[in-house]
């Protein structure tokens, strides 16, 4: 059992007013909480819908919600009422960051767009988490991970890779956009530390994922005129997949010339002629290279390959199940998992992946029950507040 987090993380002293829901925004603010920030999660009376979408020990405490909202405080406000709005303004006056995931028109209709919030607290960093940026024609479209995956090209590249048009098996758009919201918010905080100026920040899922996909897939299409169609060939070949071995599967990448020469010298595959001697030659015929390697990897067991390739310093790994992550020796050795006592018993969280020598982060605590901290932050629950489960949604 991990001891309570008494270390001051790198964001210690930062107060975040969090009006986000689902995963994109909450993932951003979960990391801020792990890094020492005080995160006040403002929820409507019905709560964040994510409370109810996966298994949990009690209603409203599903696993996805518990993971991305750990260490936060839950304050229930009905923002359709003037008293609820005034209660939120009182919290905003004390904050460093205001972050929300409503559409632009919705947050403005409630009276909490950037001009309104900055009028209450001019130094605040105000982060909008949108599906699509406000300056384009799609500004008010509803967006979820699946639709943004589709629009940014992920199912298309999966089809190129596997022959089947499919989403990737994780909510990648939500999480990548959440990480983008995190770094954008912290950059604005850094600017404020230097200048004293607050500002408005906007992070949109679609633009984030378009940038993410085009890191490698822009390729020759970056240039004018385009040298090639967009698409990074090595990532798109159908033969880019784990190799079948004599008894299972293996992920391996015999990539640069040093690795290639070490592999050829140790294995002596008959097809490894001079026409594949350089990385440029192999890149030009990557489909063929992958197919030839696939035939060779069938000749030994997974463990035999892991032993051989490890000794040659060639990257290789077993194909793990998700369950295997909870028992991974490396993750155990680095203290990746942190067990936290909660009202529902111990919860074993995946901890912060970043390490700091002077200001370490740590899982800040359990996820809050709905409205658990309302009275603590806003006082009289009958003055502009709604008890959890009463009234309408914000």
ROTI-542198 format. One record per residue (C-alpha): y, x, z. Coordinates in steps of 0.001 Angstrom, whole numbers. Layout:
<nodes>
<node <Y; X; Z>>
...
</nodes>
This chain:
<nodes>
<node <0; 0; 0>>
<node <3373; 1420; -1016>>
<node <5983; 1685; 1779>>
<node <9216; -302; 1401>>
<node <11645; 1117; -1121>>
<node <14212; 2980; 965>>
<node <15254; 5456; -1755>>
<node <18537; 4827; -3552>>
<node <17731; 4431; -7237>>
<node <20172; 5498; -9953>>
<node <21686; 1990; -10069>>
<node <22065; 1592; -6297>>
<node <25264; -275; -5490>>
<node <25352; -2185; -8796>>
<node <25316; -5974; -8447>>
<node <23955; -7932; -11435>>
<node <24522; -11667; -11911>>
<node <21572; -12671; -14074>>
<node <21581; -15938; -16040>>
<node <18724; -14923; -18323>>
<node <15389; -16664; -18780>>
<node <12026; -16116; -20488>>
<node <11428; -12351; -21124>>
<node <14140; -10508; -23078>>
<node <16874; -10698; -20439>>
<node <14621; -10752; -17360>>
<node <12809; -7602; -18566>>
<node <16192; -5853; -18834>>
<node <17241; -6900; -15335>>
<node <13786; -6215; -13858>>
<node <14219; -2573; -14801>>
<node <17710; -2608; -13295>>
<node <16244; -3967; -10048>>
<node <13545; -1285; -10048>>
<node <16311; 1300; -10477>>
<node <18132; 109; -7364>>
<node <20494; -2625; -8617>>
<node <20879; -5844; -6670>>
<node <19938; -8583; -9147>>
<node <20934; -12164; -8341>>
<node <18969; -14492; -10596>>
<node <20870; -17730; -11162>>
<node <18399; -20523; -11976>>
<node <18822; -24201; -12847>>
<node <17202; -26677; -10479>>
<node <14020; -26771; -12585>>
<node <13806; -22980; -12601>>
<node <13191; -20441; -15350>>
<node <10501; -21887; -17653>>
<node <8630; -18598; -17482>>
<node <7642; -19496; -13918>>
<node <5082; -21896; -15389>>
<node <3566; -20219; -18476>>
<node <788; -18068; -17003>>
<node <-1648; -18062; -14099>>
<node <-271; -17520; -10614>>
<node <-1162; -18061; -6967>>
<node <1118; -21100; -6662>>
<node <3125; -23326; -9022>>
<node <6229; -21580; -10280>>
<node <4907; -18087; -9602>>
<node <3024; -17271; -12801>>
<node <2109; -13679; -13539>>
<node <4583; -13089; -16369>>
<node <7461; -14443; -14271>>
<node <6415; -12500; -11175>>
<node <6284; -9240; -13137>>
<node <9643; -9466; -14944>>
<node <11519; -10951; -11975>>
<node <10239; -8745; -9170>>
<node <12774; -7531; -6662>>
<node <15397; -10134; -7611>>
<node <17107; -12866; -5559>>
<node <16868; -16481; -6752>>
<node <19942; -18683; -6390>>
<node <19722; -22277; -7644>>
<node <22943; -23747; -9066>>
<node <23562; -26867; -11106>>
<node <26168; -25552; -13505>>
<node <26850; -29018; -14880>>
<node <28828; -29735; -11717>>
<node <32232; -28329; -10863>>
<node <31031; -27339; -7418>>
<node <28143; -25406; -8969>>
<node <30532; -23657; -11334>>
<node <32816; -22680; -8467>>
<node <29869; -21323; -6512>>
<node <28964; -19107; -9486>>
<node <32563; -17919; -9846>>
<node <32476; -16812; -6217>>
<node <29404; -14672; -6912>>
<node <30947; -13311; -10136>>
<node <33932; -11987; -8175>>
<node <31563; -9605; -6380>>
<node <29569; -8509; -9431>>
<node <29409; -5481; -11699>>
<node <27317; -7016; -14491>>
<node <27080; -10568; -15823>>
<node <24174; -11080; -18233>>
<node <22958; -14293; -19871>>
<node <20580; -15430; -22619>>
<node <22126; -18748; -23660>>
<node <23481; -19383; -27115>>
<node <27192; -18720; -27481>>
<node <28271; -22347; -27677>>
<node <26158; -23279; -24645>>
<node <27568; -20631; -22314>>
<node <31101; -21420; -23501>>
<node <30570; -25137; -22870>>
<node <29600; -24331; -19281>>
<node <32808; -22348; -18860>>
<node <31263; -18887; -18539>>
<node <31950; -17126; -21814>>
<node <33450; -13636; -21616>>
<node <37122; -14634; -21425>>
<node <36377; -17043; -18565>>
<node <34273; -14547; -16619>>
<node <36696; -11676; -17242>>
<node <39512; -13855; -15913>>
<node <37606; -13994; -12611>>
<node <36512; -10333; -12641>>
<node <38274; -8172; -15271>>
<node <36146; -5088; -14534>>
<node <32828; -6805; -15154>>
<node <30367; -5703; -17834>>
<node <29384; -8897; -19632>>
<node <26164; -8780; -21692>>
<node <25150; -11504; -24149>>
<node <21431; -11633; -25021>>
<node <21189; -13615; -28271>>
<node <18633; -14360; -30953>>
<node <21168; -13636; -33698>>
<node <24594; -12044; -33434>>
<node <27625; -14332; -33295>>
<node <29300; -12849; -36353>>
<node <26642; -14059; -38807>>
<node <25657; -17430; -40265>>
<node <22536; -17610; -38061>>
<node <24484; -17316; -34810>>
<node <23326; -20632; -33377>>
<node <19709; -20583; -34542>>
<node <17032; -20792; -31882>>
<node <14978; -17600; -31690>>
<node <11702; -16691; -30050>>
<node <9556; -13599; -30269>>
<node <7279; -15033; -32974>>
<node <10092; -16080; -35293>>
<node <11948; -12797; -34884>>
<node <8748; -10838; -35492>>
<node <8349; -12766; -38733>>
<node <11937; -12289; -39849>>
<node <12037; -8556; -39163>>
<node <8891; -7882; -41197>>
<node <6184; -7313; -38586>>
<node <3652; -9835; -39997>>
<node <4357; -8430; -43452>>
<node <3501; -4888; -42415>>
<node <456; -6180; -40515>>
<node <-690; -7760; -43771>>
<node <-178; -4468; -45577>>
<node <-2167; -2741; -42845>>
<node <-5020; -5192; -42171>>
<node <-5006; -7695; -45019>>
<node <-4069; -10525; -42641>>
<node <-552; -11815; -42082>>
<node <-322; -11801; -38285>>
<node <1950; -11162; -35346>>
<node <1325; -8029; -33305>>
<node <-554; -8691; -30087>>
<node <2405; -8311; -27744>>
<node <5839; -9916; -27415>>
<node <7417; -6892; -29026>>
<node <10717; -8465; -30074>>
<node <11420; -9731; -26557>>
<node <10639; -6394; -24945>>
<node <12368; -4117; -27449>>
<node <15457; -6339; -27296>>
<node <15280; -6272; -23489>>
<node <15245; -2482; -23495>>
<node <18173; -2498; -25918>>
<node <20097; -4832; -23611>>
<node <19353; -2435; -20763>>
<node <20693; 674; -22446>>
<node <23694; -1172; -23866>>
<node <24597; -2541; -20428>>
<node <24190; 811; -18718>>
<node <26315; 2484; -21423>>
<node <29070; -41; -20717>>
<node <28745; 683; -16996>>
<node <29075; 4396; -17767>>
<node <32253; 3681; -19734>>
<node <33585; 1665; -16806>>
<node <32864; 4548; -14434>>
<node <34930; 6819; -16698>>
<node <37814; 4425; -17414>>
<node <37665; 1466; -15031>>
<node <37430; -891; -18009>>
<node <35002; -3763; -18178>>
<node <33920; -5065; -21572>>
<node <31734; -7513; -23468>>
<node <28386; -6399; -24909>>
<node <26240; -8292; -27397>>
<node <22551; -7632; -28070>>
<node <20712; -9797; -30608>>
<node <16942; -9866; -31028>>
<node <16993; -9998; -34818>>
<node <19432; -7149; -35302>>
<node <17583; -5114; -32675>>
<node <14235; -5581; -34396>>
<node <15675; -4963; -37853>>
<node <16973; -1608; -36607>>
<node <13647; -924; -34874>>
<node <11565; -1640; -37983>>
<node <13797; 340; -40318>>
<node <13609; 3568; -38290>>
<node <10687; 4696; -40457>>
<node <10290; 1846; -42938>>
<node <13740; 2312; -44519>>
<node <12337; 5576; -45914>>
<node <13529; 6203; -49485>>
<node <15415; 2893; -49580>>
<node <18131; 4511; -47436>>
<node <19524; 6321; -50433>>
<node <21659; 5041; -53302>>
<node <20039; 4581; -55683>>
<node <16830; 3916; -53748>>
<node <14196; 6603; -54192>>
<node <11304; 4358; -53122>>
<node <10830; 784; -51937>>
<node <11126; 423; -48139>>
<node <7958; 1224; -46232>>
<node <6507; 4289; -44523>>
<node <3220; 4948; -46364>>
<node <1292; 6510; -43483>>
<node <1955; 3515; -41255>>
<node <1072; 982; -43958>>
<node <-2195; 2247; -45396>>
<node <-5089; -159; -44632>>
<node <-7156; 2848; -43547>>
<node <-4766; 3575; -40652>>
<node <-6914; 2203; -37861>>
<node <-9230; 3513; -35155>>
<node <-12182; 5362; -36599>>
<node <-15708; 4070; -36115>>
<node <-17905; 6694; -34468>>
<node <-21665; 6833; -34016>>
<node <-21386; 4654; -30909>>
<node <-17937; 3037; -30827>>
<node <-14347; 3718; -31848>>
<node <-11849; 6561; -31579>>
<node <-8130; 6960; -32187>>
<node <-7342; 10383; -33624>>
<node <-4558; 11902; -35691>>
<node <-5282; 15126; -37528>>
<node <-1692; 15461; -38636>>
<node <152; 18761; -38961>>
<node <-1179; 21821; -40734>>
<node <-2179; 23603; -37517>>
<node <-4255; 20601; -36428>>
<node <-5708; 20157; -39887>>
<node <-6814; 23782; -40153>>
<node <-8350; 23688; -36668>>
<node <-10266; 20533; -37560>>
<node <-11512; 21896; -40878>>
<node <-12596; 25202; -39319>>
<node <-14536; 23443; -36544>>
<node <-16096; 20553; -38500>>
<node <-16391; 22008; -42032>>
<node <-16307; 18674; -43896>>
<node <-17360; 19296; -47519>>
<node <-14435; 17307; -48912>>
<node <-11726; 19439; -47179>>
<node <-10645; 21457; -50221>>
<node <-7353; 23200; -50949>>
<node <-5938; 20025; -52468>>
<node <-5493; 18715; -48893>>
<node <-4252; 21996; -47399>>
<node <-646; 20995; -46629>>
<node <962; 18049; -44891>>
<node <2902; 17195; -48054>>
<node <-326; 17100; -50092>>
<node <-2036; 14897; -47519>>
<node <960; 12563; -47193>>
<node <928; 11975; -50955>>
<node <-2748; 10893; -50776>>
<node <-2823; 9421; -47287>>
<node <-5149; 6509; -48156>>
<node <-7748; 8932; -49478>>
<node <-7385; 11270; -46491>>
<node <-7906; 8469; -43992>>
<node <-10978; 7214; -45871>>
<node <-12531; 10693; -45952>>
<node <-11873; 11238; -42256>>
<node <-13416; 7841; -41516>>
<node <-16693; 8919; -43065>>
<node <-16747; 12145; -41052>>
<node <-15969; 10473; -37719>>
<node <-19090; 8294; -38051>>
<node <-21238; 11405; -37677>>
<node <-20735; 11956; -33909>>
<node <-20304; 9898; -30768>>
<node <-16904; 9024; -29328>>
<node <-17336; 11400; -26408>>
<node <-18453; 14244; -28657>>
<node <-15296; 13821; -30708>>
<node <-13103; 13577; -27610>>
<node <-14557; 16821; -26289>>
<node <-14172; 18640; -29601>>
<node <-10703; 17397; -30486>>
<node <-9421; 17927; -26955>>
<node <-10457; 21557; -27149>>
<node <-8608; 21907; -30458>>
<node <-5425; 20274; -29112>>
<node <-5722; 17469; -31650>>
<node <-4486; 14118; -30285>>
<node <-7359; 11725; -29689>>
<node <-8031; 8845; -27344>>
<node <-10637; 6180; -26641>>
<node <-9866; 2614; -27654>>
<node <-9262; 1028; -24271>>
<node <-9302; -2583; -23211>>
<node <-6330; -3945; -21269>>
<node <-8556; -4042; -18188>>
<node <-9102; -288; -18496>>
<node <-5394; 328; -17890>>
<node <-5795; -935; -14326>>
<node <-8387; 1804; -13674>>
<node <-6997; 4630; -15802>>
<node <-7367; 7986; -13982>>
<node <-4086; 9365; -15325>>
<node <-2106; 6273; -14299>>
<node <-3750; 6395; -10890>>
<node <-2910; 10079; -10456>>
<node <793; 9669; -11271>>
<node <1135; 6687; -8923>>
<node <1935; 4286; -11753>>
<node <788; 1158; -9938>>
<node <2636; 1; -6828>>
<node <1154; -2580; -4483>>
<node <3737; -4847; -2864>>
<node <3153; -7331; -49>>
<node <4259; -10834; -1028>>
<node <3977; -14278; 597>>
<node <955; -14829; -1673>>
<node <-743; -11573; -707>>
<node <-651; -8103; -2239>>
<node <451; -7770; -5872>>
<node <-324; -4599; -7844>>
<node <2617; -4038; -10178>>
<node <2941; -1544; -13034>>
<node <5803; 554; -11712>>
<node <8782; 2163; -13438>>
<node <7625; 4580; -16153>>
<node <10710; 6824; -15830>>
<node <10776; 9515; -13128>>
<node <13931; 10805; -11399>>
<node <13971; 13867; -9141>>
<node <16910; 12719; -6978>>
<node <17201; 8942; -7431>>
<node <13688; 7594; -7999>>
<node <13134; 3977; -8883>>
<node <10465; 1812; -7354>>
<node <9331; -1797; -7557>>
<node <12120; -3399; -5552>>
<node <10007; -6113; -3992>>
<node <8251; -9369; -4784>>
<node <9504; -11989; -7207>>
<node <11467; -14766; -5505>>
<node <10399; -18331; -5044>>
<node <12812; -20728; -6719>>
<node <16075; -20889; -4798>>
<node <14861; -18608; -2018>>
<node <18240; -16891; -1660>>
<node <20671; -19694; -2455>>
<node <21969; -20136; 1070>>
<node <22259; -16368; 1569>>
<node <24616; -15929; -1364>>
<node <26512; -19179; -1601>>
<node <26436; -20669; 1888>>
<node <26427; -24438; 2309>>
<node <23722; -25798; 18>>
<node <25534; -29104; -250>>
<node <28704; -27466; -1544>>
<node <28130; -27150; -5273>>
<node <24441; -26329; -5029>>
<node <21229; -28158; -5751>>
<node <18016; -27646; -3861>>
<node <15142; -26333; -5945>>
<node <13450; -29208; -7725>>
<node <16406; -31616; -7423>>
<node <18932; -32615; -10063>>
<node <18967; -31678; -13729>>
<node <18724; -28445; -15665>>
<node <21718; -26193; -16059>>
</nodes>
